[in-house]
Amino acid sequence: MTRRADFPLIFDHSVPGRIAVALPDADVPEVPIEEIVGRERLRREAAELPEVSELDLVRHYTRLSQRNYAIDVGFYPLGSCTMKYNPKVNEDAARLPGFARLHPNTPPELAQGALELLWRLEAMLCEISGMDAVTFQPSAGAHGEMTGLMLVRACLDDRGERRTRVIVPDSAHGTNPASAAMCGFEVVTVPSDARGNIDRAALRRVADGSVAALMLTNPNTLGLFEEHVVEVAEIIHGVGGLMYLDGANFNAVLGITRPGDQGFDVMHMNVHKTFSTPHGGGGPGAGPVAVKRALEPYLPTPTVERVGDRFVLQEDRPKSIGRVRAFNGNFGIYVRAYAYLRAYGPLLRQVSEAAVLNANYLLAKLRAHFDVPYDRTCMHEFVLSGRRQKQEHGVRTLDIAKRLLDYGYHAPTIYFPLIVDEAIMIEPAETESRQTLDAFAEALVQVAEECRTDPDLVRGAPHHTVVTRLDEVAAARKPNLRWRPKAEVGSRA
Amino acid sequence: MYPDDRRYTREHEWAKREDGRIRVGITKFAADRLSDVVFIELPKVGAEVRAMEPFGVIESVKAASDLYAPVSGRVVEVNQQLVDSPEMINQDPHGAAWMVVIEPSGDEAWDGLLDAAAYGALVGAEH
């Protein structure tokens, strides 16, 4: 019997001539491929594709899928960052043939239902966010950030203002400064204060007529509500800048407070985090951008509009930044978001209330066992520090995360946000029961205890997983990403 | 712990004066914080850098960070060996793992850098 860690690749099952399907004879005249594409474009040697039977194929991928840890299998404290639980009714809705089989080039007059869904969803997102208009084109949160900053740029150009700087707090997601730099802005970093809010004194020092926008996440990446967000907006608006909300943590405030009312002019929403759809990384994703009226003229074309009782794609938008993606983004994702919103309806607020309650419940259970650098009532997530474990027992946060795998849990986000030493970020999400939270807290408390009593056990973890500690340094320095036939790698096989 | 033959930035770079030129690297504190470094991007010889603006990028298994130039000037030497073997940063951050040598364009940035005692106090406070 092979060790569990030895998992053959599909290529290793290959036997020359073995096939899984029998294709029918061609019922059209055969044309030599050289005539179609030209001989010079053909490869000289046949590709070494795996040759396996149907059963080999099924077993290989079924076994592989069984190694996956997923929200449908168990709890993970990554919360919505990966994606929160996607109710199955979303999938039912997205698979309705009228949506699933709709060709993106279908003329608008034959796609009225789909356009109406987008039009209705836009109204819902505006109501929830306090904004006035939405573009559905961006395919993920970071794509939304870039689109939002392009809108800021277009608006400033239209006003004849040459503003060059974007302010980003030091607790921001790394995508914020990256998006600003991509859009040609100079990034200015502002520190956080002792309570985890943006430092207003530092903000005042850098806020001047060169500031195009402030990019703020609220609640921020420490899981804390920016207590002075209205004052921060006044500072930025006072120098003529715009307020951008990174909506990554919007799921903490649904139905409770609205970014539009806090002073934000433009925001993106991560629909996978907020409205339970698949995630951009697992694709396809969506990062719609919502704006106040002043930015509406610059939204990408086309927008969905209602004319009488018909829905149309409006292309006539002279001030638009143009397209940022084909069609209207990943439509199927929006069907899921719409289904989720319709299922909750006016009870949407309960999603955020449960997410915040769950996070505070876990924080209360863990507070005595880990350092809490910014110890306030948290929103939907909180950040612990493994500083004590590192200093007193030589156990790093990475080791703690690995040890959690032995208890059957996925690891939480670690080493982010960067301003917390040995950070452990935990987001339980609203869907988890008290029993699940209790069991997870018990496991993490147990690991904290092991750091004290048996640090080597934690440093060597995981012990009970299919593979044990991977050499991530070697993987990063000398990545081996490509299968090669054994003859090429010689005796190494 | 921090050699007093050089000065330091608040962003954890060290700067050592050698015949009027400035040799630059990152401190042991920064290297330890980053843990295993897997990638480093440095400017080309001849590049102009400005004090406290990024001149390169360093990436570890934990995080990616900008490298900040302690002084303004022109890059006259780049440690190519370090680009090929970034693990040197974890082994010898104050010596073999120097990054660039800068021909400074003035003295004012140098005067604003921290001495070893002040830097030691800074990272002590961060602990």
Chai-1 contact restraints between the chains, C-beta under 6 A:
chainA,res_idxA,chainB,res_idxB,connection_type,confidence,min_distance_angstrom,max_distance_angstrom,comment,restraint_id
A,Y415,B,K62,contact,1.0,0.0,6.0,A-B,restraint_1
A,E472,B,V61,contact,1.0,0.0,6.0,A-B,restraint_2
A,V473,B,D36,contact,1.0,0.0,6.0,A-B,restraint_3
A,A476,B,V38,contact,1.0,0.0,6.0,A-B,restraint_4
A,R477,B,V38,contact,1.0,0.0,6.0,A-B,restraint_5
